[in-house]
Amino acid sequence: MAYIQGRPPANTLFAHRWGDFGPELGSAVFIHHTSDGKSHSLVIEGRRRQVLEALIHRPVCSASRCRISEAKRVLAKEYGLEIETRYYQPEKGVNISGSTS
């Protein structure tokens, strides 16, 4: 796995718990536009919806208590969404929120 040097973008959501993603209320309909110009309606619910909504608005860095990898896998494999993953090298003496310890 290759790490990116430096810090994540300033607008990154640093999620320490699932509550940081907002309320888990029901499902939502998303319109997915594919590269071939077609559109599809996707109904996504629960944690997958929380993760997708967060990723639509900004980059997300999650703590081990709220791993988003399973939601990302399902969104990519079952719904055909392209989700880019970037890995940043953890800095010694810096916690997940980016502030010094």
C-alpha positions in Angstrom: 0.0 0.0 0.0 1.4 3.4 -1.0 1.0 6.3 1.3 0.5 9.9 0.3 2.9 12.3 2.1 1.4 15.2 4.0 -2.0 15.6 5.6 -5.5 14.9 4.3 -7.4 17.9 2.8 -8.6 20.5 5.4 -12.3 19.6 4.8 -11.8 15.9 5.7 -14.4 14.4 8.0 -12.5 12.6 10.8 -15.0 10.1 12.1 -14.3 8.7 15.6 -17.8 7.0 15.9 -20.8 6.3 13.7 -22.6 9.3 15.2 -20.1 11.6 13.4 -21.7 10.6 10.1 -25.1 12.0 11.1 -28.4 10.2 11.9 -29.0 6.8 10.4 -32.6 7.5 9.3 -34.1 5.3 6.7 -33.2 5.1 3.0 -32.5 7.6 0.3 -32.6 7.6 -3.5 -29.5 8.6 -5.4 -29.1 9.1 -9.1 -26.0 7.5 -10.5 -24.7 8.8 -13.8 -22.5 6.3 -15.6 -19.6 7.1 -18.0 -21.8 5.9 -20.9 -24.3 8.7 -20.2 -27.0 6.5 -18.6 -28.6 7.3 -15.2 -29.8 4.8 -12.6 -31.8 5.3 -9.4 -30.2 3.7 -6.4 -32.0 3.2 -3.1 -29.4 3.0 -0.3 -30.1 2.7 3.4 -28.4 2.6 6.8 -24.7 2.9 7.3 -24.1 2.6 3.5 -26.3 5.7 3.0 -24.4 7.5 5.8 -21.0 6.7 4.3 -22.1 7.6 0.7 -23.6 11.0 1.9 -20.4 11.8 3.7 -18.2 10.8 0.7 -20.4 13.0 -1.6 -19.6 16.1 0.5 -16.0 15.6 1.5 -13.2 13.1 2.1 -13.6 10.8 5.1 -11.0 9.4 7.5 -12.5 6.9 9.9 -11.3 5.4 13.2 -11.3 1.7 13.7 -14.6 1.9 15.6 -16.4 2.9 12.5 -14.7 1.2 9.7 -16.2 2.2 6.4 -14.4 -0.4 4.2 -17.4 -2.8 4.2 -19.8 -0.1 3.2 -17.4 1.1 0.5 -17.0 -2.4 -0.8 -20.8 -2.9 -1.1 -21.3 0.5 -2.8 -18.6 -0.3 -5.3 -19.4 -4.0 -6.0 -23.2 -4.1 -5.7 -24.1 -0.6 -6.8 -21.2 0.0 -9.3 -20.0 3.3 -7.6 -16.4 4.3 -8.1 -14.9 5.3 -4.7 -11.3 6.4 -4.6 -9.2 5.5 -1.6 -6.1 7.4 -0.6 -3.9 6.4 2.3 -2.0 9.1 4.3 1.0 8.2 6.4 0.1 8.6 10.1 2.3 11.2 11.7 4.0 10.3 15.0 2.5 12.4 17.8 -0.6 13.3 15.8 -4.0 11.9 16.6 -6.7 11.1 14.0 -8.2 14.6 14.1 -4.9 16.1 13.0 -4.1 18.0 16.2 -0.9 17.4 18.1 -1.0 15.2 21.1 
